[in-house]
Amino acid sequence: MRQSFYFGMLQGFLYYGSTLIWFTRIFGLAAISLFAILAFFVALFCLIACALKWRMRHPLIDAMLMATLWTGIEYYRSEWFPLHFSWATPGVTVGPDWFTPYVGAYGVSFLIVFAGVLFSRIRDIPLWNQTFAVLVCILLYFPLPKKYPVNPVRVIAVQKEDAPLEDYITATRKWRFYHPEFVVWPEYAIPEDIRRVRTDEKKIMQMVRDMKTVLVFGTRTDTGNRLGDWRNTALVVNPHGELGRYYKNRPVPLFQEGIPGTHAEPISTPMGTIGTPICFDNDFEEIDRKMVAKGAQLLLAPSMDEASWSRTEHLQHALQFRLRAAENRRWMLVASSSGLTEIIDPDGRMHGFLPMMQPGVLAGEVEMISARTFYNKIGWIGGPLCFFMSLFLITDSLFWMGLQRIARRLSHA
């Protein structure tokens, strides 16, 4: 048992230490402790899996329990653990696939582990189980069909970082003859509360009126005079004024990002209802899912991917947006400060993007979609369900391990 735990720690540390090496740029030597925390969840899985192995002999039950345990631990670590971090999981690594609109990224993790355990005991299982395992692997990597908008809506996204307001306005106005219905600027495009800078507010509203468009941009909303009394905001305006504002629900852990929002409400516009998740919100399944469930037909996401990030960090983060689009089958436009600014189709495929670290404007067409996926309606329950089932498995296994330890001590007494 102890060897399984230590092996899991070693395996997890090497895995996260190599795939998330950019932690060291942000946290320095403290990254070692973060790698160890992430590795602990792998070690916990290995410990409980070893305990269950001694009690379960049927390969199909074994595969089901292992997949449930892994997915439950993964879901807790990614969604509910205080240092929530959903990158570098099996379901995220393979990217959007045929299963994503039905079971989501966590369900794909379940299927990968399930198929992997069946393969490890392929001699002990019947042919139909072997066929299922092979089919899962094929569908995970089989290319998805490309989709194009039937009723196109023109959009543009500006990619700039730490630029003055005039730069955003100039870059946007160059596309006035494209007649975009929606324009998106990055997170923190306007780093102060726009209500406190009336001249900037007037410039923005004049541009919106001239272009007859809807603008979504990242800013902040001050809620008091003390340090930290503010909210990271996605503000939506059109020629008639403010349409709504959304407050970032999931601030980045260990960073000062103001007061978290508590609601994930979509915003109504003349073109339809939009969701405006901000940057790190898209690393979790809940925010986009709730916005779509409440009527969001299109997702427009301001994001702050800094120029100081490594290429790997940018690409890993961009993958999260594509998963959210595929889970909910929504077109998504991401306006990132330094990349990856991208247009994503309902299957999670990129239909356009800008080179990273290069200021520019991305233009394209998307579509307003109202239908909800199976995942959005009910499939998302699989993650929490696996967590509670794995909690039972962990408690039960620790109880039996405790009894075995007591029995060994009594036998030596």
C-alpha positions as CSV (number, residue, x, y, z in Angstrom):
1,M,0.0,0.0,0.0
2,R,2.7,2.4,1.0
3,Q,4.7,1.7,-2.1
4,S,1.6,2.5,-4.2
5,F,1.3,5.9,-2.6
6,Y,5.0,6.8,-3.0
7,F,4.9,5.6,-6.6
8,G,1.9,7.8,-7.3
9,M,3.7,10.8,-5.8
10,L,6.7,10.2,-8.0
11,Q,4.6,9.6,-11.1
12,G,2.5,12.7,-10.4
13,F,5.4,14.9,-9.6
14,L,7.2,14.0,-12.8
15,Y,4.1,14.4,-14.9
16,Y,3.1,17.8,-13.6
17,G,6.6,19.0,-13.2
18,S,7.2,18.4,-16.9
19,T,3.8,19.4,-18.4
20,L,3.5,22.5,-16.1
21,I,7.2,23.5,-16.0
22,W,6.1,27.1,-16.5
23,F,5.0,27.1,-12.9
24,T,8.7,27.7,-12.0
25,R,8.6,31.0,-14.0
26,I,5.7,32.3,-11.9
27,F,6.4,30.8,-8.4
28,G,10.2,30.0,-8.5
29,L,11.1,27.3,-6.0
30,A,7.7,27.4,-4.5
31,A,6.5,25.6,-7.7
32,I,7.9,22.4,-6.1
33,S,5.3,22.5,-3.4
34,L,2.5,23.1,-6.0
35,F,3.8,20.1,-8.0
36,A,3.7,18.0,-4.8
37,I,0.1,19.1,-4.1
38,L,-1.0,18.1,-7.5
39,A,1.0,14.8,-7.3
40,F,-0.8,14.0,-4.0
41,F,-4.0,13.4,-5.8
42,V,-2.4,10.9,-8.1
43,A,-0.8,9.2,-5.1
44,L,-4.2,9.1,-3.4
45,F,-5.7,7.4,-6.4
46,C,-2.9,4.8,-6.5
47,L,-3.3,4.1,-2.8
48,I,-7.1,3.5,-2.9
49,A,-6.8,1.7,-6.3
50,C,-4.3,-0.7,-4.7
51,A,-6.7,-1.3,-1.7
52,L,-9.6,-1.9,-4.0
53,K,-7.6,-4.3,-6.2
54,W,-7.4,-6.8,-3.3
55,R,-11.1,-6.9,-3.0
56,M,-12.4,-6.7,-6.6
57,R,-11.7,-9.5,-9.0
58,H,-14.1,-8.9,-11.9
59,P,-12.3,-6.9,-14.7
60,L,-15.4,-4.9,-15.7
61,I,-16.2,-3.9,-12.1
62,D,-12.5,-3.2,-11.6
63,A,-12.5,-0.8,-14.6
64,M,-15.7,0.9,-13.5
65,L,-14.4,1.5,-10.0
66,M,-11.0,2.7,-11.2
67,A,-12.6,5.2,-13.6
68,T,-15.0,6.4,-11.0
69,L,-12.2,6.9,-8.5
70,W,-10.0,8.7,-10.9
71,T,-12.7,11.0,-12.2
72,G,-14.0,11.8,-8.7
73,I,-10.6,12.8,-7.5
74,E,-9.9,14.8,-10.7
75,Y,-13.2,16.6,-10.4
76,Y,-12.6,17.6,-6.8
77,R,-9.0,18.8,-7.6
78,S,-10.1,20.8,-10.6
79,E,-13.5,22.3,-9.5
80,W,-13.7,22.4,-5.7
81,F,-10.2,22.2,-4.2
82,P,-9.1,25.7,-3.1
83,L,-6.2,25.7,-5.5
84,H,-8.5,24.5,-8.3
85,F,-6.6,23.7,-11.4
86,S,-8.1,21.7,-14.3
87,W,-5.2,21.7,-16.7
88,A,-3.2,18.5,-17.7
89,T,-6.0,16.0,-17.1
90,P,-6.7,13.1,-19.5
91,G,-10.0,14.6,-20.7
92,V,-8.4,18.0,-21.3
93,T,-5.3,16.6,-23.0
94,V,-7.1,14.8,-25.8
95,G,-9.1,18.0,-26.5
96,P,-12.7,18.1,-27.9
97,D,-14.0,14.8,-29.4
98,W,-17.2,12.9,-30.2
99,F,-17.9,12.4,-26.5
100,T,-17.5,15.9,-25.3
101,P,-21.1,17.2,-25.9
102,Y,-22.4,14.2,-24.0
103,V,-20.1,13.7,-21.1
104,G,-17.8,16.7,-21.1
105,A,-14.1,16.7,-20.3
106,Y,-14.5,14.8,-17.0
107,G,-16.6,12.1,-18.7
108,V,-13.8,11.7,-21.3
109,S,-11.3,11.2,-18.5
110,F,-13.7,8.5,-17.2
111,L,-13.7,6.7,-20.5
112,I,-9.9,6.9,-21.0
113,V,-9.3,5.3,-17.6
114,F,-12.1,2.8,-18.1
115,A,-10.7,1.7,-21.5
116,G,-7.1,1.7,-20.1
117,V,-8.0,-0.7,-17.3
118,L,-9.8,-3.0,-19.7
119,F,-6.7,-3.0,-21.9
120,S,-4.6,-3.9,-19.0
121,R,-6.7,-7.0,-18.4
122,I,-7.6,-7.7,-22.0
123,R,-7.0,-11.5,-21.6
124,D,-9.6,-11.6,-18.8
125,I,-12.5,-9.9,-20.5
126,P,-14.9,-11.1,-23.2
127,L,-14.7,-9.9,-26.8
128,W,-17.4,-7.3,-26.6
129,N,-15.5,-5.6,-23.7
130,Q,-12.4,-5.5,-25.9
131,T,-14.3,-4.1,-28.8
132,F,-15.8,-1.3,-26.6
133,A,-12.3,-0.3,-25.3
134,V,-11.0,-0.2,-28.9
135,L,-14.0,1.9,-30.0
136,V,-13.5,4.4,-27.2
137,C,-9.9,4.9,-28.3
138,I,-10.8,5.3,-32.0
139,L,-13.5,7.9,-31.3
140,L,-11.3,9.9,-29.0
141,Y,-8.9,10.6,-31.9
142,F,-11.3,10.3,-35.0
143,P,-11.6,13.8,-36.6
144,L,-14.8,15.7,-36.0
145,P,-16.7,17.2,-39.0
146,K,-16.2,20.9,-39.7
147,K,-19.2,23.2,-39.2
148,Y,-19.9,26.6,-40.7
149,P,-22.5,29.1,-39.6
150,V,-25.9,28.8,-41.4
151,N,-27.0,32.3,-40.3
152,P,-23.7,34.1,-40.0
153,V,-23.1,36.9,-37.5
154,R,-20.0,39.0,-38.1
155,V,-17.6,39.4,-35.2
156,I,-14.2,40.9,-34.5
157,A,-11.7,40.5,-31.6
158,V,-8.8,42.8,-30.8
159,Q,-5.6,41.3,-29.5
160,K,-3.6,43.9,-27.6
161,E,-1.9,44.1,-24.1
162,D,-1.4,47.2,-21.9
163,A,-2.4,49.5,-24.8
164,P,-4.0,52.9,-24.4
165,L,-7.7,53.2,-25.2
166,E,-7.0,55.0,-28.5
167,D,-5.2,52.0,-29.8
168,Y,-8.3,49.8,-29.2
169,I,-10.6,52.3,-30.8
170,T,-8.3,52.8,-33.8
171,A,-7.9,49.1,-34.4
172,T,-11.7,48.6,-34.1
173,R,-12.6,51.5,-36.4
174,K,-10.5,50.1,-39.2
175,W,-13.1,47.3,-39.5
176,R,-16.1,49.6,-39.6
177,F,-16.9,48.7,-43.2
178,Y,-17.0,45.0,-42.1
179,H,-20.1,46.0,-40.1
180,P,-19.4,43.6,-37.1
181,E,-22.4,42.8,-35.0
182,F,-20.1,42.1,-32.0
183,V,-16.7,43.4,-31.0
184,V,-14.7,41.9,-28.2
185,W,-11.7,43.5,-26.4
186,P,-9.4,41.6,-23.9
187,E,-9.7,41.3,-20.1
188,Y,-8.5,44.5,-18.5
189,A,-8.6,46.3,-21.8
190,I,-9.7,49.3,-19.6
191,P,-7.9,48.7,-16.4
192,E,-9.9,51.2,-14.3
193,D,-13.6,51.6,-13.6
194,I,-14.8,53.3,-16.8
195,R,-17.4,55.2,-14.8
196,R,-14.6,57.2,-13.2
197,V,-13.1,58.3,-16.5
198,R,-16.0,60.0,-18.3
199,T,-13.9,61.1,-21.3
200,D,-12.9,57.5,-22.0
201,E,-16.5,56.4,-21.6
202,K,-17.6,59.0,-24.1
203,K,-15.0,57.9,-26.6
204,I,-16.1,54.3,-26.3
205,M,-19.8,55.1,-26.7
206,Q,-19.1,57.3,-29.7
207,M,-17.2,54.5,-31.4
208,V,-20.1,52.0,-30.7
209,R,-22.7,54.5,-32.0
210,D,-20.7,55.1,-35.2
211,M,-20.2,51.4,-35.9
212,K,-23.7,50.4,-34.7
213,T,-22.3,47.4,-32.9
214,V,-22.3,45.6,-29.5
215,L,-19.0,45.9,-27.6
216,V,-17.8,43.5,-24.9
217,F,-14.7,44.5,-23.1
218,G,-12.8,43.7,-19.9
219,T,-12.7,46.4,-17.2
220,R,-13.2,46.7,-13.4
221,T,-16.1,47.8,-11.3
222,D,-15.1,49.6,-8.0
223,T,-17.3,48.6,-5.0
224,G,-15.5,50.6,-2.3
225,N,-12.4,52.6,-1.5
226,R,-10.4,49.9,0.2
227,L,-7.8,47.8,-1.6
228,G,-9.5,44.8,-3.2
229,D,-12.9,46.4,-3.2
230,W,-13.5,45.9,-7.0
231,R,-14.7,43.2,-9.4
232,N,-13.2,41.9,-12.6
233,T,-15.8,42.8,-15.1
234,A,-17.0,42.1,-18.7
235,L,-19.0,45.1,-19.7
236,V,-21.4,45.0,-22.6
237,V,-22.6,48.2,-24.3
238,N,-24.4,49.1,-27.6
239,P,-25.4,52.4,-29.1
240,H,-28.2,52.9,-26.5
241,G,-25.9,52.4,-23.5
242,E,-25.0,49.6,-21.1
243,L,-26.7,46.2,-21.7
244,G,-25.2,44.4,-18.8
245,R,-22.1,43.4,-16.9
246,Y,-20.7,40.1,-15.7
247,Y,-18.3,39.7,-12.8
248,K,-15.6,37.1,-13.0
249,N,-16.7,34.1,-10.9
250,R,-13.3,32.3,-10.8
251,P,-10.4,34.6,-10.0
252,V,-6.9,33.0,-10.4
253,P,-5.8,31.5,-7.1
254,L,-2.9,33.2,-5.3
255,F,-3.4,36.4,-7.4
256,Q,-5.3,39.6,-6.5
257,E,-8.3,39.7,-8.8
258,G,-10.9,41.5,-6.7
259,I,-14.1,40.1,-5.3
260,P,-15.4,37.0,-7.1
261,G,-18.8,37.2,-8.8
262,T,-21.5,34.9,-7.6
263,H,-23.8,34.7,-10.6
264,A,-23.3,33.5,-14.2
265,E,-26.1,35.3,-16.0
266,P,-26.2,35.8,-19.8
267,I,-26.8,39.2,-21.3
268,S,-29.6,40.1,-23.8
269,T,-28.6,42.0,-26.9
270,P,-30.5,43.0,-30.1
271,M,-28.8,40.1,-31.9
272,G,-29.6,37.5,-29.2
273,T,-28.4,36.4,-25.8
274,I,-24.7,36.2,-25.1
275,G,-22.5,34.7,-22.4
276,T,-19.3,36.6,-21.4
277,P,-17.1,34.3,-19.3
278,I,-13.8,35.9,-18.4
279,C,-10.5,34.2,-18.9
280,F,-10.0,31.7,-16.0
281,D,-13.7,31.1,-15.8
282,N,-13.4,28.9,-18.9
283,D,-11.0,26.6,-17.1
284,F,-14.0,25.2,-15.3
285,E,-17.1,23.6,-16.7
286,E,-19.7,25.4,-14.5
287,I,-19.7,29.0,-15.7
288,D,-20.2,28.5,-19.5
289,R,-22.6,25.7,-18.8
290,K,-24.8,27.9,-16.5
291,M,-24.8,30.7,-19.0
292,V,-25.9,28.4,-21.8
293,A,-28.5,26.8,-19.6
294,K,-29.9,30.2,-19.0
295,G,-30.2,31.1,-22.7
296,A,-26.7,32.2,-24.0
297,Q,-26.6,31.6,-27.7
298,L,-23.0,32.7,-28.2
299,L,-20.0,32.9,-25.9
300,L,-17.8,36.0,-26.1
301,A,-14.8,35.7,-23.8
302,P,-12.3,38.5,-22.8
303,S,-9.1,37.0,-21.7
304,M,-5.7,38.1,-20.2
305,D,-3.0,35.8,-21.5
306,E,0.1,37.8,-20.8
307,A,3.0,38.2,-23.2
308,S,5.4,36.9,-20.4
309,W,3.7,33.5,-20.6
310,S,5.5,30.7,-22.4
311,R,4.1,29.2,-25.7
312,T,3.1,26.0,-23.9
313,E,1.1,28.0,-21.3
314,H,-0.8,29.9,-24.0
315,L,-1.6,26.7,-25.9
316,Q,-2.7,24.8,-22.8
317,H,-5.0,27.7,-21.7
318,A,-6.5,28.0,-25.2
319,L,-7.5,24.4,-25.2
320,Q,-9.8,25.0,-22.2
321,F,-11.9,27.5,-24.3
322,R,-12.3,24.9,-27.0
323,L,-13.6,22.3,-24.5
324,R,-16.2,24.6,-23.1
325,A,-17.4,25.4,-26.7
326,A,-17.7,21.7,-27.5
327,E,-19.4,20.8,-24.2
328,N,-22.2,23.3,-24.8
329,R,-22.1,23.3,-28.7
330,R,-21.7,27.1,-28.9
331,W,-19.6,29.3,-31.1
332,M,-17.1,31.2,-29.0
333,L,-14.9,34.2,-29.7
334,V,-11.9,34.7,-27.4
335,A,-10.2,38.1,-27.3
336,S,-6.9,37.5,-25.6
337,S,-4.3,40.2,-24.7
338,S,-1.4,38.3,-26.3
339,G,-2.9,35.1,-27.6
340,L,-4.5,32.9,-28.4
341,T,-7.3,35.0,-29.8
342,E,-9.5,32.5,-31.6
343,I,-12.9,31.8,-33.2
344,I,-14.1,28.4,-32.1
345,D,-17.0,26.4,-33.6
346,P,-19.5,24.2,-31.7
347,D,-17.3,21.2,-32.1
348,G,-14.4,22.9,-30.4
349,R,-12.4,23.5,-33.6
350,M,-10.6,26.7,-34.3
351,H,-12.0,28.6,-37.3
352,G,-9.5,31.4,-37.1
353,F,-6.8,32.7,-34.8
354,L,-4.2,35.4,-34.5
355,P,-0.4,34.6,-34.0
356,M,0.5,34.8,-30.4
357,M,2.4,38.0,-29.1
358,Q,1.4,40.0,-32.1
359,P,-1.2,42.8,-31.8
360,G,-4.0,42.5,-34.4
361,V,-7.7,42.1,-35.2
362,L,-9.4,38.8,-35.8
363,A,-12.5,38.9,-38.0
364,G,-14.9,36.1,-38.8
365,E,-18.5,34.7,-38.7
366,V,-20.3,32.8,-36.0
367,E,-23.8,31.7,-35.4
368,M,-26.4,32.2,-32.6
369,I,-27.5,28.7,-31.4
370,S,-30.3,27.9,-29.0
371,A,-30.3,24.1,-28.7
372,R,-28.7,22.6,-25.6
373,T,-26.5,19.5,-25.5
374,F,-27.0,16.4,-23.4
375,Y,-24.0,17.5,-21.3
376,N,-25.5,20.9,-20.7
377,K,-28.8,19.4,-19.6
378,I,-27.8,16.4,-17.5
379,G,-24.4,15.0,-18.6
380,W,-22.5,17.4,-16.3
381,I,-23.8,15.5,-13.3
382,G,-21.3,12.7,-14.0
383,G,-18.4,14.7,-12.4
384,P,-20.0,15.4,-9.1
385,L,-21.5,11.9,-9.0
386,C,-18.1,10.4,-9.4
387,F,-16.8,12.6,-6.6
388,F,-19.3,11.4,-4.1
389,M,-18.9,7.8,-5.2
390,S,-15.1,8.1,-4.9
391,L,-15.5,9.7,-1.5
392,F,-17.3,6.6,-0.4
393,L,-14.6,4.3,-1.9
394,I,-11.9,6.3,-0.2
395,T,-13.6,6.2,3.2
396,D,-14.4,2.5,2.8
397,S,-10.8,1.6,1.8
398,L,-9.2,3.7,4.6
399,F,-11.5,2.0,7.1
400,W,-10.5,-1.5,5.9
401,M,-6.8,-0.5,5.8
402,G,-7.2,0.7,9.4
403,L,-8.8,-2.6,10.4
404,Q,-6.0,-4.6,8.7
405,R,-3.3,-2.5,10.6
406,I,-5.1,-3.2,13.9
407,A,-5.3,-6.9,13.1
408,R,-1.5,-7.0,12.3
409,R,-0.7,-5.3,15.6
410,L,-2.9,-7.7,17.5
411,S,-1.3,-10.7,15.8
412,H,2.2,-9.5,16.8
413,A,1.1,-8.8,20.4
